[in-house]
Amino acid sequence: MSNNWRISSFNGALLAAYFIPVWTIIAFSIMVSPIHGLYERPSVSIALYASDYLHLSKIATVRLAWLLALARITVVAFFAVFLAMTAFSPLRKKSGGSDEALAVALCLGSVLSFASMMMASRVGEIEALRMHAAELLMLLGTAIVMLFETSPKRALEAPVAEAGAPTGELSLQQP
């Protein structure tokens, strides 16, 4: 196996393996039946918050459901782009070839999960709160790994620079 895989690439691929099928199923259930799909477990906190605090009409609730489905599909699309770019070797070998797609997916997914978690805590949906908190922690964990991970090229350049110095002298010493 090649040595140009990074921890964030593996972590992002595992996240994509979870979020792509799960959020696609949720979004398609909302697209097929907006009201019924909105009141299922993954989106019930948003539906209850909208009905309890925003007092939306039926058509506004349908529009909210479609907007939520669009947001979930957008996150899924960015995860799919990340997987495609990661699977293509020349892009993976470049420093950060697919990091942008993963970063956008993490950002949008984190915002959506955080908002859903806050709405679930406001309306008292404990199971939905746990689910959204778990998703948010997965997304934030990957974002933290991406933030602190060094580039593979930088790690390889350091030993090359030291190899040019004579063995008995420090590289900073000048004659």
N, C-alpha and C positions, 0 to 999 in steps of 0.2 A: 504494500500500500504506500502511496506517495506521502511525503512529509509536508505537503503544503495544505493540509486540512487543518483548520483551526477549531478550537473549542466552540466558538460562537457559531461556526458553520454546522457542526453536529447538533448543537443545542437548537439552532434555528430550524434545522431539518426535523428534529423531533417535535418542536412546536408546530411546524407546518403539518406534520402527520396527524396531529390532534385537531388543529383549528380548521384545516381545509374541509374534512368531511363533516365535522360537527356543526360548524357555523354555516356550511352550505345547506345542510338539512334544515337547520333552523330558519334560514332565509327563504328557502323554497316553501316551507310550510307557511310562512307569513305571506309569501307571494300568492299561494293557492287560495288561502282563506285568511285575509288580513286580520279580522277580529279574533277568530278562533286561534290562529297562530300567535297572535300577540298575547293571548291569555294562557299560553302554555308555559311550563316551568322556566325555560331560559329567558323569557321576556315578560313574565308576569309582573315583575317589579316596576317596569316602565309603564305597563298598562294600568296597574293600580295607582301609580303616582299620577298618571295623566288623568284618570277618571276622578280621583279623590281631590287633587290639588289644582289641576288646570281646568277642570270642567269642560273638556273638549266635546264637541258634537260628534256624531257618528262619522261623518265624512272627514273631519279633522283627525279622528282616531285612526281611520284607514290611511290617511296621508302620513301620520306618524309611524304607523306600522310599515308602510312602504319605505319610508326614510330609514327606519331601522334595518330593514332587509337590505337596502342599498349600502348602508354603512358596513354591514357584515360581509356582503359580497365584495366590497372594496378591499377589506382586510384580507379576505380569502384570495383575491386576485394578486395582491402584493406578495403574499406567501407563495403563491404559485410561480410568480416571476422569480422570486428568490430561489425556489427549488430548481427552476429551469436554468438559471444562471449558475447555480452551484454545481449542477450536474455537467455543465459544459466546461471541460477542463481548462482551456485557455483563459476563460474569465475567472476561474477559481484561482489560477496561479498568480494572476495579478493581485496586487495588494488591494483588498477591499473591493473586488469586482462585483460582488452582490450585496455588499453591506447596506447600500442605499435602500434597496427594496425591502430588506429585512428591517431596517430602521423605521421606514414608513409604516410597515405592517405592525411593528411593535408600538409605535406612537399612537396610531389610530385605534388599535386594539386595546391599548391601555386606557385611553380616554373613554372608550365605550364601556369597558369593564368597570372602570372607576365610577362613571356616572350611573351605571346599572347597580353597582354595589351601594352607592349613596342613596339611590331611590329605594332599594330593597330595605335598607336600614330605616328609612323614613316611614315606609308603609308596614314594616314589621314582618316581612317575608324572610324568615331565618334560613330556609334551605336555599333560596335564591341568593341570599347574601353570602352564604358559604361558597356557592358555585362561582359567583363573580369574584369573590376574594381569591379563590384558588387560581382562577384564570389570570387575574391581575398579578398575583405573585409569580406565576410562570413567565408572564411577559416582562415584568420588571427584572426578574432574575437574569433573563437573557440580555436585556438592555445593559445591566451592570457588567455582565461578562464581556459584552462588546465594548463597553467604555474603557475597561481596564486591560483588555487584551492587547498585546503588542503585535505589530505586523511581522509575518514570518521573514520578510526581506530584511528588516532591521535586526532581527536576531541572527541572521546569517552574515550580515555585513560586519558585525563586531569581531568575530574570529578572523576574518579575512584581513582586516586592518592590522590586527596584532601579529599576523603571520609575516608581514613585510618587515618587521623590526628585527634587528639582530638578536640572537638568543641570549647573549650576555648583558645586553643593555636595555634600559627602559625606553619606550617609544618617545618619551618627552625629552630625553637627553640629546643635546646637540654637541658635536665636537668643537 
